Amino acid sequence: MWKILLIILALVVLAISLTYYKSPSKKTDSLTPRETVVPATTSSTKVPKMKEIAQNLEVPWALAFLPDGSILVTERKGNIRLVDKDGKLQPQPIATISVKQTGESGLHGIALHPKYPQQPYVYIYYTYSAGGDNSLNRVSRFVFDGTALTEEKIIVDQIPGAVFHDGGRIKFGPDGYLYITTGDALNPSLAQNTNSPAGKILRVTDEGQAVGSNPFNNLAYSYGHRNPQGIAWDNQGRLWETEHGQTATDEVNLIEMGKNYGWPEIRGDQSRTEMERSKLHSGSQTWAPAGLAFYNGSLFFGGLRGQALFQLDTNTLELKTHFKGEFGRIREVILGPDNMLYVTTSNRDGRGNPSSNDDRIIRIDPKQL
């Protein structure tokens, strides 16, 4: 009798075990913790490495973020466009500036007053005709009411201009002053003339006056530049600059007030007394560096001919290359209020191979590079 009972008990235990083993619900439940750890649940909320913000622009040269997260965009032909806070490019320009657009000249840099919107000023750098084939550049200040730019006031004028080498980047520094990059306007000797505004980084007040501590009693902050198109400050407050070289030898410079950066006397590894060598140059290669931004110990700059986003560690000077050839020519690079990099393509500038949706604004997460 006991043997029969033991056999029955054993069969019951075995039946229960087999039922549990075959139960699909139990098998699924046992894997649930492992499946939720895998990126399936996190990938949908994770910030994408890159995302297209706007398209069908024409040579977007510079970006400026408004307090609500919308973006002002300059197009080299003279339009100022608005990408709203939802990432939608408004179909019509908010302003059209009368510029002289030949070669590299036209509408360039844009910057907001540091106390915007309490002081609702937008600053623009652009090329205009000085009669005949002559060109000049200027910086003007406009009032922006959220829908239109009005009340233009010219604050810096008669910067030498040309078909090429117009510089054009403007940014307010941590000291509250406006910094302006200017090219040599195809006249290299102007870069060494401290009385000329060409081939310089200029520093002015928000009204366009020379800062009292400027080294040459005029607007010039540094000199000996060929065609600088990027400036940014690091976390130590140091000013960095990117500059187009001749044929090659493009430069990244650490800028100090009053210093001479050598053009046209030295380039690359050449040196001369009282002239500053670059921190890094491209050698026989060409970056054609444009916009410049600083984030977490690195400088990020766009390559036009280099067709890449470059990353330079400011401590080790190690250079990395990202997205080589993926976007074509890259011009603007700026750090947004969300600590994302925003870059613009420049494939419709006559030197690129535009796709059907060029030119574009692309957001890149630097933490994923």
BALOLO-532361 format. One line per 3 residues: for each residue x, y, z of C-alpha. Coordinates in Angstrom, 3 decimals. Last residue first. Layout:
BEGIN
X:Y:Z ~ ... $
END
This chain:
BEGIN
31.033:61.084:-30.457 ~ 28.014:60.175:-28.335 ~ 28.485:62.922:-25.744 $
28.701:65.465:-28.576 ~ 24.998:64.908:-29.473 ~ 24.623:66.298:-32.985 $
21.841:68.523:-34.367 ~ 21.828:69.073:-38.132 ~ 20.850:72.219:-40.018 $
20.559:71.563:-43.742 ~ 21.350:72.891:-47.199 ~ 20.417:70.715:-48.891 $
17.290:68.563:-49.252 ~ 17.767:67.306:-52.837 ~ 21.482:66.688:-52.318 $
24.063:69.361:-52.972 ~ 27.467:68.562:-54.446 ~ 29.712:71.293:-53.090 $
31.720:74.252:-54.331 ~ 29.004:76.545:-55.655 ~ 27.729:77.484:-52.175 $
24.856:75.000:-52.266 ~ 26.692:72.351:-50.250 ~ 27.180:74.540:-47.196 $
25.919:72.289:-44.421 ~ 25.037:73.704:-41.033 ~ 26.002:72.357:-37.635 $
24.258:72.414:-34.251 ~ 26.099:70.829:-31.349 ~ 23.994:69.854:-28.353 $
24.466:71.323:-24.891 ~ 20.706:72.075:-24.706 ~ 21.391:75.827:-24.943 $
23.005:75.113:-28.325 ~ 26.716:74.847:-29.027 ~ 27.571:76.195:-32.469 $
29.220:74.796:-35.583 ~ 28.642:76.672:-38.856 ~ 30.231:75.598:-42.132 $
30.173:71.892:-42.978 ~ 30.683:70.786:-46.601 ~ 29.349:67.318:-47.368 $
27.117:65.693:-44.772 ~ 28.546:62.165:-44.671 ~ 31.975:62.922:-46.174 $
33.800:62.364:-42.898 ~ 31.155:62.182:-40.163 ~ 33.713:62.734:-37.359 $
37.453:63.458:-37.366 ~ 39.585:63.515:-34.233 ~ 42.514:65.796:-33.419 $
44.691:65.368:-30.334 ~ 45.859:68.754:-29.070 ~ 46.509:67.101:-25.670 $
44.911:69.813:-23.533 ~ 42.521:71.555:-25.950 ~ 41.279:68.238:-27.361 $
40.392:69.024:-30.978 ~ 37.251:67.657:-32.622 ~ 36.663:68.018:-36.366 $
33.279:67.742:-38.076 ~ 33.861:66.700:-41.662 ~ 33.829:67.804:-45.288 $
37.508:68.865:-45.304 ~ 36.697:71.358:-48.065 ~ 34.237:72.979:-45.704 $
35.407:71.593:-42.380 ~ 33.425:72.482:-39.293 ~ 34.915:72.988:-35.873 $
34.569:71.347:-32.464 ~ 36.927:72.396:-29.680 ~ 37.220:69.957:-26.822 $
37.423:70.059:-23.034 ~ 33.722:69.528:-22.356 ~ 32.317:71.660:-25.178 $
33.776:74.504:-27.228 ~ 32.388:75.698:-30.575 ~ 33.919:76.826:-33.878 $
32.409:77.657:-37.272 ~ 34.677:77.573:-40.355 ~ 37.713:75.463:-41.087 $
38.876:75.020:-44.704 ~ 40.254:71.614:-43.618 ~ 42.965:71.322:-46.249 $
45.838:68.854:-46.108 ~ 49.504:69.729:-46.697 ~ 49.933:70.741:-43.059 $
46.568:71.052:-41.316 ~ 47.720:73.332:-38.516 ~ 47.682:73.121:-34.733 $
48.549:75.485:-31.894 ~ 49.388:78.131:-34.489 ~ 52.662:79.993:-34.317 $
52.713:83.491:-32.852 ~ 54.906:86.258:-34.224 ~ 57.232:88.324:-32.047 $
60.345:86.774:-33.561 ~ 59.649:84.585:-36.563 ~ 58.507:81.016:-36.996 $
57.613:78.600:-39.768 ~ 55.822:75.408:-38.808 ~ 52.683:76.216:-40.770 $
52.593:79.852:-41.814 ~ 54.826:82.900:-41.544 ~ 55.001:86.400:-43.054 $
51.501:86.598:-44.542 ~ 50.062:86.151:-41.943 ~ 51.968:85.904:-38.687 $
49.584:85.652:-35.780 ~ 50.649:88.946:-34.178 ~ 49.617:89.317:-30.525 $
47.866:92.348:-29.036 ~ 45.359:90.358:-26.980 ~ 45.997:86.643:-26.912 $
44.415:84.147:-29.280 ~ 44.976:80.394:-29.211 ~ 45.092:79.523:-32.901 $
43.738:76.640:-34.986 ~ 45.159:76.901:-38.470 ~ 44.766:75.879:-42.105 $
48.107:74.943:-43.628 ~ 46.585:74.316:-47.089 ~ 46.215:76.371:-50.296 $
46.855:79.503:-48.184 ~ 45.396:79.010:-44.722 ~ 41.818:79.436:-43.555 $
41.601:80.319:-39.873 ~ 40.035:78.831:-36.750 ~ 40.183:80.822:-33.498 $
40.410:80.149:-29.767 ~ 39.821:82.647:-26.944 ~ 40.645:81.585:-23.385 $
37.955:81.964:-20.712 ~ 39.157:78.933:-18.775 ~ 36.115:76.902:-19.835 $
36.977:77.550:-23.506 ~ 36.020:80.560:-25.615 ~ 35.041:80.300:-29.273 $
35.939:81.884:-32.614 ~ 35.522:80.663:-36.200 ~ 35.851:82.206:-39.653 $
39.352:83.678:-39.725 ~ 40.628:84.597:-43.190 ~ 44.295:85.622:-43.288 $
45.090:86.815:-39.763 ~ 48.139:88.853:-38.739 ~ 46.309:90.825:-36.059 $
44.824:90.690:-32.561 ~ 42.386:92.951:-30.626 ~ 41.959:95.674:-33.246 $
39.234:98.319:-32.747 ~ 41.582:101.260:-32.138 ~ 44.034:102.400:-29.469 $
46.479:99.680:-30.531 ~ 46.261:97.260:-27.579 ~ 42.510:97.371:-26.804 $
42.134:98.318:-23.117 ~ 39.611:101.096:-23.771 ~ 37.341:98.925:-25.894 $
36.803:100.545:-29.283 ~ 33.221:101.668:-29.853 ~ 30.635:99.605:-31.739 $
27.656:100.290:-29.453 ~ 27.796:96.804:-27.896 ~ 31.429:97.554:-27.161 $
34.142:96.543:-29.618 ~ 36.820:93.922:-30.132 ~ 38.260:93.249:-33.589 $
40.005:90.052:-34.674 ~ 42.106:91.093:-37.597 ~ 42.969:90.593:-41.257 $
41.298:93.879:-42.232 ~ 40.578:96.613:-39.634 ~ 43.592:98.616:-40.842 $
45.738:100.615:-38.419 ~ 47.511:97.480:-37.167 ~ 48.899:96.875:-40.652 $
50.129:93.282:-40.696 ~ 46.818:91.858:-42.009 ~ 46.601:94.696:-44.535 $
49.698:93.340:-46.310 ~ 47.749:90.242:-47.340 ~ 45.377:92.153:-49.694 $
42.799:89.557:-50.780 ~ 40.236:91.065:-48.378 ~ 42.571:90.277:-45.422 $
39.706:88.665:-43.557 ~ 37.818:90.015:-40.556 ~ 36.695:88.297:-37.348 $
34.502:90.337:-34.998 ~ 34.399:90.108:-31.191 ~ 31.612:91.927:-29.327 $
32.288:92.754:-25.675 ~ 30.507:91.287:-22.639 ~ 33.693:89.958:-21.019 $
32.532:86.364:-21.645 ~ 32.713:87.136:-25.361 ~ 29.957:88.296:-27.688 $
30.232:86.656:-31.066 ~ 30.748:87.725:-34.694 ~ 32.122:85.597:-37.538 $
32.559:87.368:-40.880 ~ 35.988:86.762:-42.355 ~ 35.799:88.496:-45.752 $
38.533:86.538:-47.488 ~ 37.048:86.204:-51.002 ~ 35.092:88.389:-53.436 $
36.452:91.345:-51.509 ~ 35.939:93.400:-48.375 ~ 37.761:96.025:-46.339 $
35.897:96.905:-43.106 ~ 34.230:100.213:-43.840 ~ 31.760:100.200:-40.954 $
31.292:99.171:-37.331 ~ 28.098:100.225:-35.477 ~ 25.603:100.671:-38.310 $
22.150:101.089:-36.742 ~ 19.238:99.285:-38.377 ~ 15.897:100.197:-36.828 $
13.927:97.031:-37.671 ~ 14.175:93.252:-37.667 ~ 10.816:91.459:-37.747 $
8.692:88.891:-35.896 ~ 9.987:88.574:-32.352 ~ 10.439:92.313:-31.847 $
14.045:92.391:-33.057 ~ 15.887:95.732:-33.007 ~ 18.831:95.755:-35.380 $
22.575:96.349:-34.975 ~ 24.861:96.550:-37.979 ~ 28.358:95.216:-38.564 $
30.026:96.226:-41.809 ~ 31.892:94.866:-44.794 ~ 33.172:96.679:-47.868 $
33.303:95.811:-51.542 ~ 34.696:97.539:-54.611 ~ 33.766:96.333:-58.084 $
32.025:99.564:-58.942 ~ 30.906:101.409:-55.828 ~ 31.282:100.383:-52.182 $
28.888:97.464:-52.506 ~ 27.887:95.721:-49.302 ~ 29.152:92.746:-47.316 $
27.466:91.612:-44.077 ~ 27.864:91.145:-40.339 ~ 24.619:91.200:-38.294 $
23.893:92.064:-34.657 ~ 20.477:91.429:-33.057 ~ 19.293:93.731:-30.289 $
16.360:93.262:-27.930 ~ 17.971:94.740:-24.799 ~ 15.846:93.101:-22.118 $
15.573:90.247:-24.655 ~ 18.586:89.925:-24.829 ~ 21.145:90.922:-22.222 $
24.141:89.395:-24.039 ~ 22.994:91.106:-27.296 ~ 22.276:88.455:-29.896 $
24.759:87.458:-32.593 ~ 24.791:86.904:-36.367 ~ 27.636:86.330:-38.808 $
27.627:86.265:-42.610 ~ 25.456:87.924:-45.262 ~ 27.394:88.353:-48.500 $
30.932:87.637:-49.654 ~ 32.385:84.199:-50.450 ~ 32.095:84.483:-54.235 $
29.807:87.405:-54.939 ~ 26.906:88.420:-52.705 ~ 26.703:92.165:-52.151 $
24.065:92.531:-49.479 ~ 20.631:94.140:-49.134 ~ 19.324:92.406:-46.022 $
16.132:90.378:-46.201 ~ 14.219:89.904:-42.965 ~ 11.888:87.419:-41.252 $
12.396:85.125:-44.230 ~ 9.310:83.199:-45.432 ~ 8.583:79.472:-45.094 $
9.289:79.235:-41.350 ~ 11.605:76.325:-40.664 ~ 9.968:74.049:-38.111 $
12.010:72.771:-35.166 ~ 9.259:73.125:-32.553 ~ 10.987:76.207:-31.098 $
10.740:77.918:-34.484 ~ 13.440:77.898:-37.166 ~ 13.595:81.494:-38.376 $
15.304:82.759:-41.527 ~ 17.442:85.816:-42.227 ~ 17.924:86.285:-45.948 $
20.851:88.062:-47.604 ~ 22.378:85.663:-50.179 ~ 24.593:84.187:-47.447 $
21.658:82.765:-45.544 ~ 21.565:83.812:-41.886 ~ 19.673:81.630:-39.412 $
17.808:82.696:-36.260 ~ 16.943:79.732:-34.068 ~ 14.059:78.949:-31.724 $
14.864:77.701:-28.228 ~ 12.603:80.123:-26.342 ~ 15.557:82.344:-25.393 $
16.623:82.841:-29.044 ~ 19.522:80.838:-30.435 ~ 21.835:82.323:-33.074 $
23.022:80.524:-36.203 ~ 25.527:81.400:-38.941 ~ 26.208:80.883:-42.642 $
23.233:79.011:-44.062 ~ 24.157:78.483:-47.734 ~ 20.636:78.205:-49.162 $
18.230:76.386:-46.859 ~ 16.213:73.376:-48.029 ~ 16.440:71.544:-44.695 $
15.850:71.937:-40.979 ~ 16.511:70.036:-37.742 ~ 18.113:66.833:-39.009 $
18.996:64.597:-36.086 ~ 22.274:63.137:-34.897 ~ 23.336:60.824:-32.086 $
19.703:60.340:-31.164 ~ 18.672:61.290:-27.612 ~ 17.551:58.102:-25.822 $
13.849:57.746:-25.126 ~ 13.124:54.984:-27.652 ~ 16.543:53.421:-27.068 $
15.895:52.949:-23.350 ~ 13.220:50.238:-23.504 ~ 14.888:48.134:-26.170 $
18.354:48.956:-24.819 ~ 18.662:45.588:-23.018 ~ 17.826:45.814:-19.310 $
14.137:45.278:-20.001 ~ 14.858:41.962:-21.764 ~ 16.901:40.545:-18.889 $
14.194:41.333:-16.321 ~ 11.473:39.802:-18.549 ~ 13.200:36.496:-19.153 $
11.598:34.527:-16.252 ~ 8.201:35.973:-17.042 ~ 8.299:34.651:-20.589 $
9.167:31.124:-19.442 ~ 6.442:31.158:-16.782 ~ 3.841:32.295:-19.279 $
4.928:29.664:-21.784 ~ 4.272:26.828:-19.272 ~ 6.258:23.794:-20.429 $
8.522:23.626:-17.380 ~ 5.646:24.239:-14.969 ~ 3.529:21.452:-16.475 $
6.480:19.064:-16.448 ~ 7.167:19.755:-12.785 ~ 3.501:19.315:-11.810 $
3.330:15.985:-13.635 ~ 6.557:14.800:-11.974 ~ 5.244:15.693:-8.520 $
1.968:13.844:-9.218 ~ 3.831:10.778:-10.526 ~ 6.016:10.700:-7.410 $
2.986:10.879:-5.147 ~ 1.289:8.018:-7.035 ~ 4.450:5.876:-6.733 $
4.747:6.679:-3.019 ~ 1.076:5.734:-2.460 ~ 1.510:2.446:-4.305 $
4.616:1.634:-2.248 ~ 2.768:2.441:0.958 ~ 0.000:0.000:0.000 $
END
